[in-house]
Amino acid sequence: LILKMVVRSAVQLFHNTSKTAFSTVRFLHRTPSTLAAGSEEMNRSKQTSQTIWTPDPEKQGRLSRFGRFVQSCLPKYVQKLQLAAGDELEVMIEPSGIVPVLSFLKEHHACQFTNFTFLTAVDVPTRTNRFELVYSLLSILYNARIRVKTYTDELTPVDSVTSVFQGANWYEREAFDMFGIIFTGHPDLRRILTDYGFEGHPLRKDFPLTGYTEVRYDDELQRVVSEPVELLQEFRKFDLQSPWETFPSFRDQAMTSASREIELHNQPEQK
């Protein structure tokens, strides 16, 4: 009797296991087609539309308030505040305030812009101070970015910020090499990209696209020689529009329009 009960239980367990395995196989066989059908229905239900970025008014308000806060703390140096491309804060300062302003933005507890992202320059020959210096900073603590801008000319030096951000060392050397901007207090201000004995500064607007000299290997002399450039074709002017601006509907007007200036606090009249 006991043996019959054991055999019956084993047979019943085998049948139950077989049914479960068969059901699992059927589920696995059906699942891909079911998921595919579901994804097709979801794709049909979605309506394709272009993605247009729009500035956040709340973020713009926060940036404007922060810009006025910086201006109220450093009224001697801050000359202008503006929002570029909709929601990018830019602080325009006079050249003598570059070290105090960057030190404030780095060390003040309400700023904490401890990361020096980059330094670059823009050459506008029609201006009295033709070079515009752009310093980009990042605050990891507050997840914010800011650009500080100042100006200079060919002969007036600008204070180096390597004492505040050591990462500015090579960026200042690059600005010196490409634009000829002099940074006082730099530990090693020399060219970084161009060759030894290079004359001129390639990113200035008055520097020719072809340069002044060309470097080639001379088979007779068995060495590299530097010679004046020989143009083999007539000068051609390339005046083309940017291919990225052919779809204006993908760009919000706040990005394509000019920067919006932020009203400053009332400042005492300078005597």
MIPADREN-351722 format. One record per residue: z, y, x of N, C-alpha, C in turn. Coordinates in steps of 0.05 Angstrom, whole numbers, plus 32768, in hexadecimal, padded with zeros to 4 digits. Layout:
MIPADREN-351722
ZYXZYXZYX/...
//
This chain:
MIPADREN-351722
80007FE88011800080008000800080198011/8011801980268012803080387FF780338046/7FEB801D804E7FD2801E805C7FBC802A804A/7FBC802380307FA8802E801D7FAC804C801A/7FC5805580197FCA807280167FC08081802E/7FC4807680467FBB8083805F7F9D8085805F/7F8F806F80587F72806F80587F6780838043/7F748084802B7F6B809780177F6E80B48020/7F8480BA802D7F8980D580377F7480DD804D/7F6E80C9805E7F5A80CF80737F3F80D48067/7F3780C480537F1D80C880477F1C80E38039/7F3180EB802B7F328105801D7F30811C8030/7F3F811980477F3E812E805B7F2281318067/7F14811A806B7EF9811B80767EE6812A8063/7EE8812480497ED7813180357EDC814F8034/7EF6815780357EFC817480347EF18182804D/7EF3817580647EE98181807D7ECB8184807C/7EBD817080717EA08171806F7E978187805D/7EA5818B80467E9E81A180337EA281BC8041/7EB881BF80507EBE81D8805D7EA881DF8072/7EA081CA80817E8C81CF80967E7181D58089/7E6A81C880737E5181CE80657E5181EA805A/7E6881F3804F7E69820E80447E668223805B/7E72821C80727E70822F80887E5482318092/7E45821B80937E29821B809C7E19822B8088/7E1D8228806E7E0E8237805A7E148255805D/7E2D825C80627E34827980657E268285807E/7E27827680947E1B828080AC7DFC828280A9/7DF1827080997DD4827180947DCC82888083/7DDE828F80707DD882A4805D7DDE82C08068/7DF282C2807A7DFD82DC80827DE882EF808E/7DD782E680A17DC382F980AD7DB183058098/7DA682F580867D95830080717DA38313805F/7DBD830C80597DCC831E80477DD283388055/7DD98337806F7DDE8350807E7DC583618080/7DAF835380857D95836180887D8E836F806E/7D92836180587D8C836D803E7D9E83858038/7DB7838280407DCA8399803C7DC383B1804D/7DBB83AC80667DB383C280777D9A83D0806D/7D8783C080637D6F83CD80587D7583DF8040/7D8883D5802F7D8F83E680187D9D84008021/7DAE83FD80367DBB841580417DA78429804D/7D93841E805B7D7F842F80677D6E843E8051/7D69842F803B7D5A843C80257D6A84528018/7D84844E80167D95846180097D99847B801A/7D96847880347D9A849080467D8284A28043/7D8884BC80437D7384D080427D7184DD805E/7D5A84DA806A7D5684E680857D5485048083/7D62851280947D61852F80947D66853880B1/7D5B855080B87D5F855A80D37D7C856380D7/7D84856180F07D9F856980F77D9F85858101/7DAC859780F37DAD85B380FA7DCA85BA8101/7DCE85C3811A7DE985CB81227DEF85E78117/7E0785E9810C7E10860381027E2B8609810E/7E30862281167E4A862981227E608627810E/7E78862081187E90861E81087E9E86398107/7EA0864580EF7EAD866080EE7ECA865F80F7/7ED8864880F27EF4864680FA7EF686468119/7EE4863781267EE4863681437EDC8652814E/7EC9865F81427EC2867A814B7EDA868D8149/7EEA868A81347F02869B81317F1686968147/7F1A867C814D7F2D867581637F248680817E/7F0A867D81837F008687819D7F0286A6819E/7EFD86B381887EFF86D081887F1B86D9818D/7F2E86CC81807F4B86D381847F5386CD81A1/7F4A86B781AC7F5186B181C87F4586C681DB/7F2C86CE81D67F1F86E281E77F2E86FC81E6/7F37870481CE7F47871D81CC7F62871A81DB/7F6D870281DA7F8686FD81E87F8287018206/7F6D86F682117F6786FA822E7F6387178234/7F55872582227F50874182277F6987528226/7F7C874A82147F95875982127FA78754822A/7FA4873C82377FB48736824E7FA887428268/7F8D874682687F7F875082807F6D87678277/7F77877C826C7F66879282637F5887A18279/7F62879E82927F5787AC82A87F3C87A082B1/7F38878682AB7F21877882B67F0D877182A0/7F16876A82887F04876082737EF487788268/7EDA877682687EC8878C825F7EBB87858244/7EB6876B82407EA8876482287EAD87478221/7EAD874082077EB0872581FD7E99871F81EB/7E8F870681EC7E7986FF81DA7E7986E181D5/7E6D86D981BF7E6886BD81B87E4B86B781BC/7E4486A681CE7E29869F81D37E22868481C6/7E0A868281BC7E00866981AF7E1386608198/7E1F8674818B7E2F866D81747E4C866B8179/7E548659818C7E71865481907E78864F81AD/7E6C865F81BF7E72865C81DB7E7D867781E5/7E97867881EC7EA4869181F47E9C86998210/7E9586B282137E8E86BE822D7E9E86D78231/7EAB86D982487EBB86F0824F7EAD86FF8266/7EA6871882617E99872882767EAE87398284/7EAF8738829E7EC4874682AD7EB7875682C3/7EC6876882CF7EBC877782E67EC0876682FF/7EB0876A83147EB18758832C7ECC87568339/7EDB876C833A7EF5876B83487F0A875A833A/7F04875183217F18874283127F1387248311/7F00871B83227EF886FE831F7F0F86EC8327/7F1E86F2833D7F3486E183457F4B86E38332/7F5486FC832A7F6B86FD83167F6486F082FC/7F4C86F382F17F4586E882D77F4586CA82D9/7F3886BE82ED7F3786A182EF7F52869682F5/7F6386A483047F7E869A83087F8E869A82EE/7F8A86AF82DE7F9886B082C47F8F869982B2/7F75869582B07F6A867F829F7F73866482A8/7F78866182C27F80864782CC7F9E864282C8/7FAE865682CD7FCB865282CF7FDB865982B6/7FD0866A82A47FDF8671828C7FE28659827A/7FFA8656826E7FFF863E825E7FEE863E8244/7FE48654823B7FD4865582237FB686518229/7FAF864F82437F93864B824B7F8E86308257/7F9A862B826F7F988612827C7F7B86098282/7F6A861C828A7F4F861582927F50860C82B0/7F5885F382B37F5D85E982CE7F4585DD82DC/7F2F85D982CD7F1785CC82D87F0185E182DC/7EF885E382F57EE285F482FB7EC885E482F8/7EB885EB82E47EA185DB82DE7E8985E282F0/7E8285FB82F17E6C860383037E6C86218306/7E5D862A83197E578647831E7E3986498323/7E2D865C83157E10866183197E0B867F8317/7DF28686831B7DEB86A2831A7DD086A6830C/7DCC86BE83027DB386C582F47DA986DF8301/7D8F86DF83087D8386F683157D7387068300/7D7B871F82FC7D6C873182EA7D65874A82FA/7D4E874B83067D48876183197D47877D830C/7D44877E82F17D42879882E47D5E87A582E2/7D73879782E67D8E87A282E47D9687AF82FE/7DA987C282FC7DB487CE83147DC387B98324/7DD487AA83177DE1879383237DD1877A831A/7DBE8772832B7DAA875F83237DB58742831F/7DCC873C832C7DD68721832B7DED871F8317/7DEB870B83057E01870582F27E0D86EA82FA/7E2786EA83017E3586D283097E4286C682F1/7E3F86AB82EE7E4A869D82D67E5D868782E0/7E76868982D87E8A867582DF7E91866582C5/7E8F864B82C67E95863A82AF7EAF862A82B4/7EC2862C82A17EDB861F82A47EE0860C828C/7EF185F882917EF785E4827C7F1585E0827B/7F2085E082637F3C85DA825E7F3E85BF8251/7F4885AB82607F4A859082557F61858F8240/7F76859E82457F8D859E82337F8685A88218/7F7785BE82167F6F85CA81FC7F5285C381F4/7F4585B282047F2985AA81FD7F1885C281F7/7F1785D5820A7F0885EE82077EF985F58220/7EE48604821C7ED4860E82337ED2862D8230/7ECD863982477ECA865682487EB8865D8260/7EA98673825C7E98867D82727EA186998279/7EA4869E82927EAB86B8829C7E9386C382AC/7E8B86DC82A57E7486E882B17E7B870282BF/7E6F870682D67E71871F82E47E56872682F1/7E55873B83017E3B8745830B7E3E874F8327/7E28875183357E27875C83507E0A87628357/7E06876D836F7DEA877283787DE687648393/7DD0876C83A17DC9875E83B97DDD876383D0/7DEA877A83D07DFB878283E67E19878083E1/7E21878283C87E3E878283C17E49876683C1/7E5D875F83D17E68874483D07E7B874083B9/7E80872783B27E92871F839D7EA8870E83A9/7EC18711839F7ED7870183A97ED286E383A4/7ED886D383B77ED686B683B47EEE86AC83A3/7EE9869883937EFE868D83827F078671838C/7F00866B83A57F09865283B17F27865083B3/7F35866783B47F52866683B57F5E865E839A/7F4E866083857F578658836A7F4D863D8363/7F33863883687F26861F83627F178616837C/7F21860183897F1485F783A17EF885EC839B/7EF485E483827EDA85D9837B7EC485EE837B/7ECB8607837D7EB7861C837D7EAA86208398/7EB3861183AD7EAA861583C87E8B861183CA/7E8185FA83C27E6585F483C57E54860483B1/7E5F860B839A7E50861B83877E4B86378392/7E5F8643839F7E5C865D83AB7E48865C83C2/7E48864683D17E34864383E67E18864183DB/7E15863383C47DFB863183B77DF2864C83AD/7E04865C83A17DFC867683987DF4868883AF/7E02868583C57DFA869483DD7DDF868C83E8/7DDA867283E77DC1866783F27DA9866F83DF/7DAD866C83C57D97867083B27D92868D83AB/7DA8869D83AA7DA686B883A07DAD86CD83B5/7DBB86C583CA7DC486D883DE7DDD86E883D7/7DED86DD83C47E0686EA83BC7E1B86E483D1/7E2986F883DA7E3D86F583EF7E5986F383E2/7E6886DF83EA7E8386DB83E07E9786DF83F7/7EA886F483F47EBC86FA84087ED386E78405/7EDE86DE841C7EF486CC841B7EEC86AE841A/7ED286A8841A7ECA868C84197ECE86808434/7ED9866784357EE0865B844F7EC786538460/7EB0864E84537E99864584627E7F864D8454/7E79866784537E63867184447E49866E8455/7E3A865984507E208654845D7E0E8645844A/7DF5864384517DE28636843F7DE98619843B/7DE1860F84237DE985F3841D7DD185E28414/7DBB85EF840B7DA485E084017D8B85E48412/7D8685FC841B7D6D8601842B7D7085F88448/7D5A85F784567D5985ED84717D6386038485/7D6885FA849D7D71860C84B27D5B862184B8/7D64863A84BB7D51864F84C07D41865984A8/7D48865084907D3A865884787D3E86768473/7D298684846B7D2B86A084657D2786A58447/7D3786B7843C7D3586BD84207D4786AC840E/7D4686B283F47D5786A483E17D46869B83CA/7D41868183C77D2C867783B57D2F867D8397/7D488681838D7D4B868583707D4B86A38368/7D4586B4837B7D4186D083747D2686D38366/7D2486E583537D0B86E983447CF586F48356/7CFB8702836B7CE7870D837C7CDF86F98393/7CE986E183927CE286CD83A67CC986BE839C/7CB386BC83AC7C9B86AF83A27C9F8692839D/7C91868783897C93866B83827C8A86598399/7C77866183A87C6D865183BE7C7E865483D7/7C8F866783D87C9F866C83F07C8F867A8405/7C9B867E841C7C8E868C84337C8486788448/7C918662844B7C89864F84607C8886338454/7C79862284627C778606845B7C7D85F48473/7C8985DE846E7C9185CB84847C7F85B38482/7C7485AB84997C638593849A7C65858684B6/7C5C856D84B77C5C855F84D17C41856284DF/7C42856B84F87C2A857085087C268557851A/7C0E854A85167C08853285257C0385398543/7BF8855085497BF3855785657C0D855D8574/7C1F856C85677C38857385747C4D855D8571/7C48854A855F7C5A8534855B7C76853E8552/7C76855285417C90855D85377C8B856C851D/7CA0857385107C9F858384F77C9C85A184FE/7C8985AE84F27C8585CB84F77C8785DA84DD/7C8E85F484DF7C90860684C97C7B861C84CC/7C6B861F84B77C54863284B87C548643849F/7C47865A84A07C43866A84887C33865A8473/7C398660845A7C2C865284447C0F865A8442/7BFD8646843F7BE0864C843B7BD98643841E/7BD38657840D7BCC865183F27BAF864883F0/7BAA863183E47B8F862683E27B82862D83C7/7B90863B83B57B858641839B7B8F865D8393/7B818668837F7B88868383767BA386828368/7BB0869A83687BCA869C835B7BC68699833D/7BD6868983307BD4868583137BEF868B8307/7BEE869982F07C0686A082E27C0A868C82CB/7C21868082CB7C28866D82B67C3B867A82A2/7C318681828B7C42868E82777C41867D825E/7C54866A825C7C54865682477C6E86598237/7C6D8653821E7C858652820E7C9486388212/7CAE8639820D7CBE862182117CB7860C81FB/7CB185F382037CAB85DF81EF7CC285D881DD/7CDB85DF81E67CF285D981D67CF685EC81BE/7CE7860281BE7CEA861581A87CD486128193/7CC585FC81937CB085F9817F7CBB85F08164/7CD485E881637CE085DF814A7CF885F18144/7CF48609813B7D0B861B81377D1D86128120/7D138601810E7D2485F880F87D3B85E68101/7D3885DB81197D4D85CA81237D6385DA8131/7D6085F481347D73860481427D7D861A812F/7D97861C812C7DA38630811B7D9E864C8126/7D9D866081147D98867B811D7DAE86858130/7DC6867B812C7DDC8683813D7DD8867B815A/7DC88666815F7DC2865E817A7DAB866D8186/7D97867381767D7F868081817D82869F8183/7D9486AA81737D9786C781737DA886CF818B/7DAA86E9818F7DB986F481A67DD686EE81A3/7DE586F081B97E0286EB81B87E10870081A7/7E2486F881997E33870A81887E4C87148197/7E4E872E81987E64873B81A77E7D873A8196/7E94873681A47EAE873681977EBB8751819B/7EC6875C81867ED2877681887EEC87748198/7EEF878681AB7F07878681BC7F1D879681AF/7F36879181B97F4C87A281B17F4887BE81BB/7F5587D181AF7F5487ED81B77F6087EF81D3/7F5087FB81E57F5987FF82017F5F881C8206/7F72882282177F77883E821D7F60884A822D/7F5B886382287F45887082367F4A88728254/7F36886C82647F38886E82817F35888A828A/7F478893829B7F4688AF82A57F3388B082BD/
//
